[in-house]
Amino acid sequence: MKTILEAIDLTKVYKVGKIEVPALKGVSLKVREGEFISIMGPSGCGKSTLLHTLGGLCQPTSGKIVIDGEEISEAKDAVRTDIRRRKIGFVFQRFNLLPTLTARGNLEIAREIHGNGKEDQKHVDQILALLGLENKVGHKPSELSGGEQQRVAIARAIINKPSILLADEPTGNLDTENSLIVLTMLQELNRKFNQTIIMITHNPEAAAVANRLIEMRDGRIVPHEHDVSWDAKEDKIYI
């Protein structure tokens, strides 16, 4: 199976005045196309930093990241922005929808920003149907529930067919019922569209919907016997 993302020996150190605060301490990770991975750990363990680094929102202090064959770890801001635009979709805890636009308007502007030209209506309709939004496209965010807003945010993130969907605590602002709906939708995206998903969460129940669980603690991935592989050629452990 194709490796869609690879991270090798990632470190990330933040400076607070003269103090250096390590957030990532040598993280190596391989993600295969079509996987749904959850990264779980307590607050402050480095999981958000890892997600943002993998998505090119910030550069690692050291290490290497390759997304679908393209190196991003040492790329300039403009190059990382272009790779994000073409290959990565983001879903955050806050929905970040444009309040003056309808659900469809939020999707359309995402396509315009990404420069995808003419809308693939069949693809859009498939996404709207899968996420249960067919009858909500004319509604503005203020007319939608929290769960519906998050589903629009997911639709916006995948409307341009990204190689990878990165979800940062996507159920963090939702009640139990809506959390279950959103998690089920992510599972369906993975199953029906073979969408590669990396989701971070502190919630074990949310993490359990993924195909593979990675645990983080103190800036490192915690190895488990069942999901650790040894690459003898490179002399590294990959999770």
Phi, psi and omega in degrees: 000139184296135172277118183267335179214138176221132175238136183232120173050046181289132168233150175217120181240124175263146177252125176245096189067237178265000183266133176262128181244108180283126179258324176236137187230068176080057182268127173239137188205137171239133178239127180265151182303131178089001178281151170241108186246135171249138176247117187240147176174166181289165176303137178086004182278348178107003186292321177293319177300318178298313181298315181294326178289317178299326181275002178077014177284337173214156181269144174288156174291322174206166181108181187226141176229129176236123179246114178049045177088356182247129179282128181240347190295328180247011183286153176289163184306317183296323180290316178298321178298318180295319179294318176301316183299322185271332194233353186228135171247143182241139170232128183245172179298318174273139190289327176057035175277151176284117190293337183272353182254152174286174177303314179296322178299321177295325177288318183294321181290330176296319179293321179295317180297323182277357174067035184271002175068222185299134183290134174276091188297323180298317179296316179299314181297322178297317180294314181299320179294315182297323182269004177067037186245009185305323184264010184243002188294336180269003182266143173276162182308323181293344180262005182245152174287169178300318179296321179292320177299319180292325177294323174296319178298322177294315179301317179299321183292330185252002185298333181261017176055058180291154176295324185224138172253122178254121184243119183256100181049056187295344179252009186299331181256013187246153174284177186300315183297312181289329176299316180297320179298312182296318179295321177296321178297320178296319176301317181293322176300319179294317184285315188273329181250000184056035182287124174287128183229133169240118183239132173256146182198157172255000186261116181301324180293321177292317181299330186291345181283344182281166178280334183217136181249130174242130180255135176244148176205129175053043175080007181230156171277132179276116182286140174238144187304324187282344185233019177257132175236149183252124176262099186294327182297318182263353179056048179222152172268131176245139175260000000 
